[in-house]
């Protein structure tokens, strides 16, 4: 059965995974709070990433058929950095979306989202309904009385800003004139909407309508996505600072510090998990596009001659990470960027993408980008802001020939004391979003099936098939009944699990079937039940969330069994 985003959002709220930020005040767009179970799930996602990248990474990897040694280190850098970092990195000038504002209701829209928002817009649906019987093959068989009728009756309620609603006769006159002069005019819905939004075609040209109220939109303008703040008491230009829009720059500016303090040798990686902030114009799709989010980024510094191979290595290895943690291959793709899609610094990028339920069939949303950044970042922080010139990257200069934004002037080159070579390393960057990964794991885990309840009647069951390493609770302990020493025995097992570092819960209220369902819904992989046989024969039942299989185990070995299952999962 296809999953709907509404079901997933509702489960997240009902069971304490995710809440709207500041919900009691009506929420704030683009910000989210993780509830008691959500915080555990996200912590587990971060831990799985850190473990794979740093703690547990294999020191050797095979490159060109030969084992290569490399080290991985962690770092945690500040959210507010020296403003020059963002000038030199290009974010100050280039990190912008094209934005359009509605002249009528003043709402802002990302220019590249306007058409998709229009197709979901309430007023467009209402307008299209009046041609319902005359739309064939996506072409509108236009009827001016129907349009005018809609403009006078429904229009003022649903699209008060639309030119057709504000001034129906003038607006329709352009269309009538054009239809007379161009009998073959293609009147698909997009074109028709532009006519409906245009009051003074000769003066303004065609206008784009606002998805909310139909008002005309301004021409697209650049809008920088960095949040601004001020350091210190006085709000002057010198004190202006930015909340970081990516964690990556923290690694670049500390490249020398890590080399000098850790005796690492190229190739090696510096990884960081932390909050980033982007003032997204249209945050949407639950946590997918938020204004405050968490990134898991790693900068891998390598010799330029090996950078292509390391790029391939990280591209494949990062894709496999999502699969290992339970994302089905059918829902995951690795997509290479076309040349015109590449960021200003990138010489090659591939995205790991997931088929989120809020997308249409065959559509995928980005989870992570793996970019070959060349020497762009280290060079910029050394020399100053770079731009694309006729012979590749060059220093961006002002009219007087001075650098537009100066770099630090520090030598970022690496000296290899074995080969005696000095060079500027290339960087491969796998940049993942912790919130997007968490959302993808939740969406993938969501399942419904039919199971008999305590009375044998079939009921639908919602369960989260989370990988045991990601599940917020690993095991639940239940006494079958609240007497005959079962609660005491249950609590004893529960405490033993906790002291072994295993996330466990204990519950004794309600029918046993209901207690199982509650755990299934939050993705707990195993339940241990203490019953009459526990008291006489010293065994408990261990129930599996996915297969529903129940086996009996000696009570003395059950904690070790859970620890073993977690280890091998
Ligand atoms: N340092 C490179 C960089 O930041 P990016 O593709 O802009 O690259 C990396 O961001 C990842 O961060 C994305 O793949 C996505 O998972 C996450 N991300 C970016 N913007 C986001 C947003 N507005 N909300 C949630 N996650 C976001």
Boltz pocket constraint, residues with backbone or C-beta under 6 A from the ligand:
constraints:
  - pocket:
      binder: B
      contacts: [[A, 245], [A, 246], [A, 247], [A, 248], [A, 278], [A, 280], [A, 287], [A, 288], [A, 289], [A, 290], [A, 291], [A, 292], [A, 293], [A, 294], [A, 295], [A, 297], [A, 366], [A, 367], [A, 368], [A, 369], [A, 429], [A, 431], [A, 432], [A, 433], [A, 434], [A, 435], [A, 436], [A, 437]]
      max_distance: 6.0
